[in-house]
């Protein structure tokens, strides 16, 4: 299934890469990036395997094991849209996000 990234998801990835490159190391940043890519590829092979955030929502979420991130996505029009990639210590998005 085709994967597309929202602007927010791209910004989340860039922000995480910058933060971990500056505050940990480029190696750590690359490891996190590879793990996120692996999880997204797993989503592509089994998009409906992750739970929905609520019964009424089409948004699903998956945990990035070993790192404190969650990937939020939805299946729509025959593709997977990656909506957000959030660090678990960040507050959830409000209704305006």
C-alpha positions in Angstrom: 0.0 0.0 0.0 1.3 3.5 -0.8 2.5 5.6 2.1 2.1 9.4 2.1 3.3 11.8 4.8 1.4 14.8 6.1 3.4 18.1 6.5 3.1 17.6 10.2 4.6 14.1 10.1 7.5 15.5 8.0 8.0 18.3 10.5 7.9 15.8 13.4 10.6 13.7 11.7 12.9 16.7 11.0 12.4 18.0 14.5 13.3 14.6 16.1 16.3 14.2 13.9 17.6 17.7 14.7 17.0 17.2 18.4 18.7 13.8 18.7 21.6 14.9 16.5 22.3 17.9 18.7 21.5 16.4 22.1 22.6 12.8 21.7 24.5 12.0 18.5 24.1 11.5 14.8 24.3 7.8 15.4 21.4 7.8 17.8 19.4 10.0 15.4 20.0 7.6 12.5 19.0 4.6 14.7 15.7 6.2 15.7 15.1 7.2 12.0 15.7 3.6 10.9 13.4 2.2 13.6 10.6 4.6 12.6 11.1 3.6 8.9 10.9 -0.1 9.9 7.6 0.4 11.8 6.1 2.4 8.9 7.0 -0.5 6.5 5.3 -2.9 8.9 2.3 -0.6 8.8 2.3 -0.8 5.0 2.2 -4.6 5.1 -0.6 -4.8 7.7 -2.3 -1.4 7.9 -5.3 -2.6 9.9 -3.3 -4.3 12.6 -2.8 -1.3 14.9 -5.6 -0.2 17.1 -7.7 2.9 16.5 -7.3 5.8 18.9 -11.1 5.5 19.6 -14.0 3.5 18.3 -15.3 6.4 16.2 -12.0 7.5 14.8 -10.3 6.3 11.6 -6.9 7.2 13.1 -4.7 4.4 14.2 -1.6 4.5 16.4 1.4 2.2 16.8 4.3 2.4 19.3 7.9 2.5 18.1 9.4 -0.1 20.3 12.8 0.9 22.0 12.1 4.6 21.4 9.5 6.9 23.0 7.5 7.6 19.8 4.1 6.8 18.5 3.1 7.0 14.9 -0.5 8.1 14.1 -1.9 7.2 10.7 -5.1 6.6 8.8 -6.0 4.5 5.8 -7.8 6.5 3.2 -8.4 6.3 -0.6 -6.2 3.2 -0.9 -3.2 4.6 0.8 -1.7 5.1 4.3 -1.4 8.7 5.5 1.2 9.2 8.2 -0.4 12.0 10.2 2.0 12.6 13.2 5.1 11.1 14.7 5.0 12.1 18.3 7.4 11.8 21.2 5.4 10.2 24.0 6.3 13.0 26.4 4.6 15.6 24.2 1.0 16.6 25.0 -1.6 15.2 22.7 -2.8 17.5 19.9 -5.7 19.8 20.6 -8.8 20.1 18.4 -7.1 22.9 16.4 -4.2 20.7 15.3 
